[in-house]
Amino acid sequence: MTSSITKLPAASNGAEPAERKHGMDRVQEQLVYHVASLARSVLSEAELLTQKLADTAMKRSFDHDGSQGTEPLDMSAVTATLAEALDCIDVASEQLSRLNVDIRMQREPDHGF
């Protein structure tokens, strides 16, 4: 079995790798890692919810004459699932936006947003 993961080369220009940062620079790098990881995880949850919803709707959609015994979609459950998926997306968006603003404010402190 072969892997489809593409590995990026380390310092391809022959230069030494950059030294690890410490202090607030290191904290900022860790914050980027953690917020991006959280956003990815939360968006995966939203994807899972919408995939389950789409699968259920697809089964009902293809059961044109009801011979497969699918029940009509429970629209209350659909709206609850959609709301939860949107809440997940909101969390990801809010966290990424906050991080983006924080970084921009640190890089351009005189240009407040």
C-alpha positions, 0 to 999 in steps of 0.5 A: 500500500502506498501513501498519498501524503506529500512530504514537503522538503526541509530547507531546500535552499541549503540554509540551516533551519530557522531557530525555534522562537521563544517568548511571545513569538513562540506563544503566537505560533502555538496559538496558530497551531491550536486555533487552526487545529480546533477549526479543522476539528469543528469543521469536520464535525459540521461535515459529519452532521451534514453528511448524515443529513444528506445520506438520510435525505438521499435515501428518501429521495431515491425511494420514489414509490415508498417501496423501500420503506423510508419515512418522510424526513422529520423537518424538526430533526433536519432544522436541529441538525442544520442549526448544530452544523451552523453553530460548529461553522460559527465557532470555527469562523469566530476563532479564525477571525479572532486569530486573524485580527490579533495577528494583523493588530500585532503586525500593524499596531498603528492601523487599528481595525 
